[in-house]
Amino acid sequence: MPITVQMEAESPEVQMTYKNRLIILSALIFILVLLYAGSFIFSYDAGNTRSSFHVWLDSQASGRLNRIVINSLWNEFELVKKNNQWFIVHDFNEYPARQMRIEDFLSIFTARSAWPLRSSSASSHVRFGLDERASQITFFSDNSILLDLLLGDDDIMGRESYFRIVGHNEVRSGDNNLRAYISGVISSWYNLRLIPESENGGVNSGSVQRLTVYNEGQMQVFTRAGRRWEVSGINVANPDMNNIENYINFILNAEGDNFADPVFAGSIIFDHSRIILEFGNGSIVNIRFSEPDENYRQYAQVSGSEYIYDIPLWVTMRLFRDASSFETQ
């Protein structure tokens, strides 16, 4: 007679335990697969990001740079370096340039940044605006071209612009902040400070030993005495030292809003008013002003400089103050 072995059925609790384990194991396998695949994607993206980094002018080339020619739909001008100072040449006139603006402008090309490659085909140049419509920025070392770069259209989001080197097919994109430099008004490049050295912190109120202001028949004299200022020529019973310091710093940093070409520096029109600064190193700067015109603007001429500055009303109002503004309130 055959022997029958009767298997005991698994309880529902045991079946549920196996099911839960299977679910957990499957989930772990799925997560591991995702992590494994993600590592490849991350590795690819990281490699792609690294390849997008680019520098237009290396340190060796930028160290030889002494002229930049900019031709765009908005402006045509040159930046020229002389004795480690930059000047802007426009309409056959040469003016001192804002050194910090030039440094910021150059950092776009000398810093290693993200400039992803967008195309290597010559047929794409028209699509990116990198044909005859493009703006051109040429960097020179004397008469040798270090970089000849074209600036094309902006992308659809307006955040990046397209670039390529003249004679090359590669198209790269980058931050379109560069466009603001070449499309803005020319005067934005000018160093219009009456004391140009103040731009880089070369002078401050601590450098001044005496300030003399002549205006409308009145003379104000501020003389340094240790950490204090002595005031003469005007009646100030209790001088406010902070106000005087701020006033002197304003004069040092004061600037016009443009250069005025037609006015001769030696003209007698500059005998209307004066500000004289005497520095601790023995140097003296004499700033002479014309009479206000019908718009209350004045011209200013600074000793040792051939440039004439066009000064707006709000600046002259702060340059020439009455005695009460120096009194402690």
C-alpha positions in Angstrom: 0.0 0.0 0.0 1.6 3.3 -1.0 2.6 5.7 1.6 1.2 9.1 1.3 3.1 12.0 2.8 0.9 14.9 3.6 2.7 18.3 3.4 1.5 20.8 6.0 0.3 24.0 4.3 2.3 27.2 5.0 0.5 29.6 7.2 -0.6 32.9 5.9 1.9 34.6 8.2 4.8 32.8 6.6 3.6 33.6 3.1 3.3 37.2 4.0 6.9 37.2 5.4 8.3 35.8 2.1 6.3 38.3 0.1 7.6 41.2 2.1 11.2 40.0 1.7 10.7 39.7 -2.0 9.4 43.2 -2.2 12.2 44.6 -0.2 14.9 42.7 -2.2 13.4 43.8 -5.5 13.3 47.4 -4.3 17.0 47.2 -3.3 18.0 45.7 -6.6 16.1 48.6 -8.4 17.8 51.2 -6.3 21.2 49.7 -7.0 20.5 49.6 -10.7 19.5 53.3 -10.6 22.7 54.2 -8.7 24.8 52.3 -11.1 23.2 53.9 -14.1 23.4 57.3 -12.4 27.1 57.0 -11.9 27.6 56.7 -15.6 25.3 59.7 -16.3 27.1 61.8 -13.7 30.5 60.8 -15.0 29.4 61.7 -18.6 27.9 65.1 -17.4 31.0 65.9 -15.4 33.3 65.1 -18.3 31.0 67.2 -20.6 31.1 70.1 -18.1 34.9 70.0 -17.9 35.1 70.1 -21.7 32.9 73.2 -21.8 35.4 75.2 -19.7 37.5 77.5 -21.9 39.8 80.5 -21.7 40.1 82.9 -24.6 43.4 84.6 -23.5 45.9 82.8 -21.4 48.0 84.7 -18.8 51.1 84.9 -21.1 49.1 86.4 -23.9 47.1 88.8 -21.7 50.4 90.0 -20.2 51.5 91.3 -23.6 48.1 92.9 -24.4 48.3 96.7 -25.1 45.5 97.5 -27.5 41.9 96.4 -28.0 39.8 97.4 -31.1 36.0 97.1 -30.8 33.8 97.3 -33.8 30.1 96.8 -33.2 26.7 97.9 -34.4 26.6 100.4 -31.5 30.2 101.7 -31.2 33.6 101.8 -32.7 36.5 102.6 -30.4 40.0 101.5 -29.2 41.4 100.8 -25.8 45.2 101.6 -25.6 47.6 100.8 -22.8 50.4 103.3 -22.1 52.7 103.2 -19.1 50.4 100.6 -17.4 47.4 102.9 -17.8 44.5 102.4 -20.2 43.1 105.1 -22.4 40.1 105.1 -24.8 40.4 106.4 -28.3 37.2 107.6 -29.9 36.6 110.0 -32.8 40.4 110.7 -32.9 40.4 111.9 -29.3 42.1 110.0 -26.4 40.7 110.0 -22.9 41.7 108.3 -19.6 39.7 105.1 -19.1 38.3 103.5 -16.0 40.9 101.0 -15.1 38.6 98.9 -13.0 36.1 98.7 -15.9 38.8 97.5 -18.2 40.0 94.9 -15.7 36.4 93.6 -15.4 36.1 93.6 -19.2 39.3 91.6 -19.6 38.5 89.1 -16.9 35.7 87.8 -19.2 38.4 86.6 -21.6 41.2 85.7 -19.2 39.2 83.7 -16.6 38.6 80.0 -17.3 34.9 79.8 -17.4 32.0 77.8 -19.0 32.0 78.4 -22.7 30.2 75.2 -24.0 30.8 74.2 -27.6 27.6 74.6 -29.7 28.8 73.8 -33.2 31.8 73.0 -35.3 30.1 73.5 -38.6 30.7 76.6 -40.8 27.1 76.3 -42.0 25.9 77.2 -38.5 27.5 80.7 -38.5 24.6 82.5 -40.0 22.1 80.8 -37.6 24.2 82.1 -34.7 24.7 85.6 -36.1 28.4 85.0 -36.5 28.7 86.1 -40.1 29.2 89.7 -41.4 26.6 91.0 -38.9 28.7 90.0 -35.9 30.5 92.5 -33.7 34.3 92.1 -33.6 36.7 92.5 -30.7 40.4 92.3 -31.6 43.2 92.0 -29.1 46.7 93.2 -30.0 50.2 93.0 -28.7 51.7 95.9 -30.6 50.9 94.9 -34.2 50.4 91.2 -33.5 46.9 89.9 -33.1 46.4 87.8 -29.9 42.7 87.1 -30.4 40.2 88.1 -33.0 36.8 87.3 -31.6 33.3 87.6 -33.1 30.2 88.2 -31.0 26.9 87.0 -32.6 23.3 86.8 -31.5 21.9 86.0 -28.1 20.2 82.7 -27.3 16.4 82.3 -27.2 16.5 83.0 -23.4 18.6 86.1 -23.8 21.1 84.9 -21.2 24.0 83.8 -23.5 25.6 85.1 -26.6 27.5 83.1 -29.3 31.2 83.6 -30.1 33.7 82.3 -32.5 37.3 83.2 -33.4 37.8 84.7 -36.9 38.9 82.0 -39.3 37.6 79.2 -37.0 34.4 77.2 -37.3 33.9 76.4 -33.6 31.0 78.2 -32.0 30.8 78.6 -28.2 28.3 80.3 -26.0 28.8 82.3 -22.8 27.3 85.0 -20.5 26.1 87.9 -22.6 27.2 90.5 -20.1 29.9 91.3 -22.6 27.3 93.0 -24.8 26.7 95.7 -22.2 30.4 96.7 -22.5 30.3 97.3 -26.2 26.8 98.6 -26.6 26.8 101.2 -23.8 27.6 104.9 -24.2 31.2 105.7 -24.8 31.4 107.9 -21.7 30.9 104.8 -19.5 34.5 103.9 -20.3 35.9 107.3 -19.3 37.6 107.9 -16.0 35.8 111.2 -15.3 37.1 111.7 -11.8 38.7 115.1 -11.2 41.4 113.3 -9.2 41.9 110.2 -11.4 44.1 108.5 -8.8 41.2 108.1 -6.4 39.7 105.4 -8.6 42.1 102.8 -7.3 42.3 104.2 -3.8 45.6 106.0 -4.5 44.4 109.1 -2.5 41.9 109.6 0.3 41.1 112.2 2.9 44.1 111.0 4.9 46.4 112.2 2.1 45.1 115.8 2.3 46.8 118.3 4.6 45.0 121.4 3.5 41.9 122.2 1.4 41.1 125.7 0.2 37.9 126.6 -1.5 37.3 129.9 -3.3 33.7 130.6 -4.5 31.7 133.8 -5.0 34.2 136.0 -3.1 34.4 133.6 -0.1 37.4 131.6 1.0 37.1 128.4 3.1 40.2 126.8 4.5 40.4 123.4 6.2 43.8 122.5 7.7 44.7 119.2 9.2 45.8 119.3 12.8 46.5 115.7 13.9 43.2 113.9 13.8 41.2 117.1 13.6 40.5 119.9 11.1 40.9 123.6 11.8 38.5 125.8 9.8 39.2 129.4 8.8 37.8 131.9 6.5 34.2 131.1 7.6 32.4 131.2 10.9 32.1 127.7 12.2 31.8 127.6 16.0 31.8 123.9 16.4 33.1 122.1 13.3 31.8 118.6 12.6 34.9 116.4 11.9 32.9 113.7 10.1 31.2 116.1 7.8 34.5 117.7 6.9 36.1 114.2 6.2 33.1 113.3 4.1 33.3 116.6 2.2 37.0 116.1 1.4 36.3 112.5 0.3 33.5 113.7 -2.0 35.9 116.2 -3.7 38.5 113.5 -4.2 35.9 111.2 -5.8 33.9 113.9 -7.6 33.5 113.4 -11.4 31.9 115.0 -14.4 29.5 113.2 -16.7 31.6 113.8 -19.8 34.6 115.5 -21.3 34.1 118.9 -22.9 36.3 119.2 -26.1 35.7 122.7 -27.4 37.0 124.6 -24.3 40.6 125.6 -24.1 42.3 124.7 -20.8 44.0 128.1 -20.4 40.8 130.0 -21.0 39.9 132.8 -18.5 36.5 131.3 -18.1 38.1 129.1 -15.4 38.7 132.1 -13.1 35.2 131.9 -11.5 35.9 129.5 -8.6 38.7 127.2 -7.4 39.4 124.2 -5.1 43.0 123.6 -4.1 44.1 120.4 -2.5 47.5 120.1 -0.8 48.8 116.6 -0.1 51.2 115.2 2.4 53.7 114.3 -0.3 54.0 118.0 -1.2 51.9 117.8 -4.4 49.2 120.4 -5.0 46.1 120.0 -7.2 44.3 123.1 -8.4 40.8 122.6 -9.8 39.4 125.7 -11.6 35.7 126.1 -12.5 33.9 128.2 -15.1 30.8 130.2 -14.3 27.6 128.2 -14.4 25.8 128.2 -17.8 22.1 128.6 -18.4 21.6 125.0 -17.2 23.7 125.6 -14.1 26.4 123.3 -15.4 30.1 124.2 -15.1 33.3 123.2 -16.8 36.3 122.2 -14.6 40.0 122.2 -15.5 42.5 120.3 -13.3 46.2 121.4 -13.0 48.5 119.1 -14.9 45.8 117.8 -17.1 44.7 118.8 -20.6 41.1 117.5 -20.1 38.1 119.6 -19.5 35.3 118.1 -17.4 31.6 118.8 -17.8 30.2 119.1 -14.3 26.4 118.6 -13.6 24.6 120.9 -11.1 24.1 118.2 -8.4 27.9 117.8 -8.2 28.7 121.6 -8.0 26.1 122.0 -5.3 28.0 119.5 -3.2 31.5 120.9 -4.1 30.6 124.4 -3.0 28.8 124.5 0.4 28.0 127.2 2.9 29.4 127.3 6.4 26.4 125.8 8.1 27.0 122.4 6.5 30.2 122.1 8.5 28.6 123.0 11.8 27.8 120.3 14.4 24.1 119.9 14.7 
